[in-house]
Amino acid sequence: MDRVILIKYGELSTKKGNRNFFINTLYNNVKNKLKNFDVKIFKDRARMTIKFRDEDLNSIKSIVDKIFGIHKYHIAYVVETNDEKIKQCLLDIVKLEKFNTFKIETKRSDKNFPIHSQDFNRVLGGLLLKNISNISVDVHNPDLWIKVEIREKESYIYYNSHTGAGGYPVGTQPKGMLMLSGGIDSPVAGYLAMKRGVVLEAVYFEAIPHTSLEAREKVISLCKKLVKYTDNINLHIVNFTPIQEEIYKKCPEDYCITIMRRMMYRIMEKIVKQYKGYVIINGESIGQVASQTLTSMNVINNVTSIPVIRPVACLDKLEIIDLARKIDTYETSILPFEDCCTVFVPKHPAINPKLDKVFEAEKSFNYEELIAEVVNNINTIKVNCNDEKEFKDLL
């Protein structure tokens, strides 16, 4: 018996005039993700189907689970739209299952099919009761909920439901630049941005020799976790050492983190414009550290006119950790390699910084020249799911 993966769109179906754009983007994403498999993909405005080889099913499912834009999917048996063939197929597949109670739900999309949905439910239910012993009907909480979709040429029978990644297909929104620190929060922020359809690139600020090559490797590993949800991620590595050293030589200790973040935002603005992005994305969570109080955010944000998206801003740490575990970034994020945001943290950073003090401190060094030099020497690599060779020269 032939089987297909039957994909239900969910939120995409609410898009009215833009619906085809969202469905076509999802179709292209599925096609790209499954390009190494022998599959055939079909789409219409209501659903998408993937024909596959049986031996590839588990591998394909693990990929489909991570494609944004899919609400639910089912492994469905395909049968010619003929009442006798549907009955025989149903009987054959249900005999393979162990259950005590069942429910049948027929959806008759092909109105030329001669038996109405409710009548066909009774026909199929009677067939199972007659041929399988010790089972009964339970319409409220069945062990096996069988769904039959009657279409013009082919009909589908399934009794499983797999939850998809949800959201919008990546590519239905333009590019955003993620400040990827190597901690717990920023990978989760990147994941949530992609879930809303944002094309993601990442920016990592390093301060070698104060930060290590292992810290860089950790960030690359996090990118490789995130790229499972998209096609590839460009990772821009910024040498922040000269700027950070100047800050800690010339600026008041309690204001170093505030000024450091302002410099990062200035650099991010230039990177966003250079690579034709639309927003800055980061993992800031309100009140979590000194630079993430509302006062600090306001002072830091003052240097850029680019919109800043903070997907985890209103989540607490435990909620963020739960998401990090779900997307398999947590264990990598907690590896003990410090980034430039943590390696120089002062004992008592300002939690309510004042703009006039910041302006005065920033006059103490020529940050514009340093920023121009840094931006001109960014190292960019493309991160793909299974590509190791591109990283060897960087580690």
Secondary structure as the mmCIF struct_conf table of DSSP 4:
data_model
#
loop_
_struct_conf.conf_type_id
_struct_conf.id
_struct_conf.beg_label_comp_id
_struct_conf.beg_label_asym_id
_struct_conf.beg_label_seq_id
_struct_conf.end_label_comp_id
_struct_conf.end_label_asym_id
_struct_conf.end_label_seq_id
STRN STRN1 ARG A 3 LYS A 8
HELX_RH_3T_P HELX_RH_3T_P1 GLY A 10 THR A 14
HELX_RH_3T_P HELX_RH_3T_P2 LYS A 16 ASN A 18
HELX_RH_AL_P HELX_RH_AL_P1 ARG A 19 LYS A 33
TURN_TY1_P TURN_TY1_P1 LEU A 34 ASN A 36
BEND BEND1 PHE A 37 PHE A 37
STRN STRN2 LYS A 40 LYS A 43
BEND BEND2 ARG A 45 ALA A 46
STRN STRN3 ARG A 47 LYS A 51
HELX_RH_3T_P HELX_RH_3T_P3 ASP A 54 ASP A 56
HELX_RH_AL_P HELX_RH_AL_P2 LEU A 57 VAL A 64
TURN_TY1_P TURN_TY1_P2 ASP A 65 LYS A 66
TURN_TY1_P TURN_TY1_P3 PHE A 68 GLY A 69
STRN STRN4 LYS A 72 GLU A 80
BEND BEND3 THR A 81 THR A 81
HELX_RH_AL_P HELX_RH_AL_P3 ASP A 83 VAL A 94
TURN_TY1_P TURN_TY1_P4 LYS A 95 LEU A 96
BEND BEND4 GLU A 97 GLU A 97
BEND BEND5 ASN A 100 ASN A 100
STRN STRN5 THR A 101 ARG A 108
TURN_TY1_P TURN_TY1_P5 LYS A 111 ASN A 112
BEND BEND6 PHE A 113 ILE A 115
HELX_RH_AL_P HELX_RH_AL_P4 SER A 117 ASN A 131
BEND BEND7 ILE A 132 ILE A 132
TURN_TY1_P TURN_TY1_P6 SER A 133 ASN A 134
STRN STRN6 SER A 136 VAL A 137
BEND BEND8 VAL A 139 ASN A 141
BEND BEND9 ASP A 143 ASP A 143
STRN STRN7 LEU A 144 ILE A 150
BEND BEND10 GLU A 152 LYS A 153
STRN STRN8 GLU A 154 TYR A 158
STRN STRN9 HIS A 162 THR A 163
BEND BEND11 GLY A 167 GLY A 167
STRN STRN10 TYR A 168 MET A 179
BEND BEND12 GLY A 182 ILE A 184
HELX_RH_AL_P HELX_RH_AL_P5 ASP A 185 LYS A 195
STRN STRN11 ARG A 196 GLU A 206
TURN_TY1_P TURN_TY1_P7 ILE A 208 HIS A 210
BEND BEND13 THR A 211 THR A 211
HELX_RH_AL_P HELX_RH_AL_P6 LEU A 213 LEU A 226
HELX_RH_3T_P HELX_RH_3T_P4 VAL A 227 TYR A 229
BEND BEND14 THR A 230 ASP A 231
STRN STRN12 ILE A 233 ASN A 239
HELX_RH_AL_P HELX_RH_AL_P7 THR A 241 LYS A 250
BEND BEND15 CYS A 251 CYS A 251
HELX_RH_3T_P HELX_RH_3T_P5 GLU A 253 TYR A 255
HELX_RH_AL_P HELX_RH_AL_P8 CYS A 256 GLN A 274
TURN_TY1_P TURN_TY1_P8 TYR A 275 LYS A 276
STRN STRN13 VAL A 279 ILE A 281
TURN_TY1_P TURN_TY1_P9 ILE A 286 GLY A 287
BEND BEND16 GLN A 288 VAL A 289
HELX_RH_3T_P HELX_RH_3T_P6 ALA A 290 GLN A 292
BEND BEND17 THR A 293 THR A 293
HELX_RH_AL_P HELX_RH_AL_P9 LEU A 294 ASN A 301
TURN_TY1_P TURN_TY1_P10 ASN A 302 VAL A 303
BEND BEND18 ILE A 306 ILE A 306
STRN STRN14 VAL A 308 ILE A 309
TURN_TY1_P TURN_TY1_P11 PRO A 311 CYS A 314
HELX_RH_AL_P HELX_RH_AL_P10 LYS A 317 LYS A 326
TURN_TY1_P TURN_TY1_P12 ILE A 327 ASP A 328
HELX_RH_AL_P HELX_RH_AL_P11 TYR A 330 SER A 333
TURN_TY1_P TURN_TY1_P13 ILE A 334 ILE A 334
BEND BEND19 LEU A 335 PRO A 336
TURN_TY1_P TURN_TY1_P14 CYS A 340 PHE A 344
BEND BEND20 LYS A 347 HIS A 348
BEND BEND21 ILE A 351 ASN A 352
HELX_RH_AL_P HELX_RH_AL_P12 LEU A 355 GLU A 362
TURN_TY1_P TURN_TY1_P15 LYS A 363 SER A 364
BEND BEND22 PHE A 365 PHE A 365
HELX_RH_AL_P HELX_RH_AL_P13 TYR A 367 VAL A 375
TURN_TY1_P TURN_TY1_P16 ASN A 376 ASN A 377
STRN STRN15 ASN A 379 VAL A 383
TURN_TY1_P TURN_TY1_P17 CYS A 385 ASN A 386
HELX_RH_3T_P HELX_RH_3T_P7 LYS A 389 LEU A 394
#
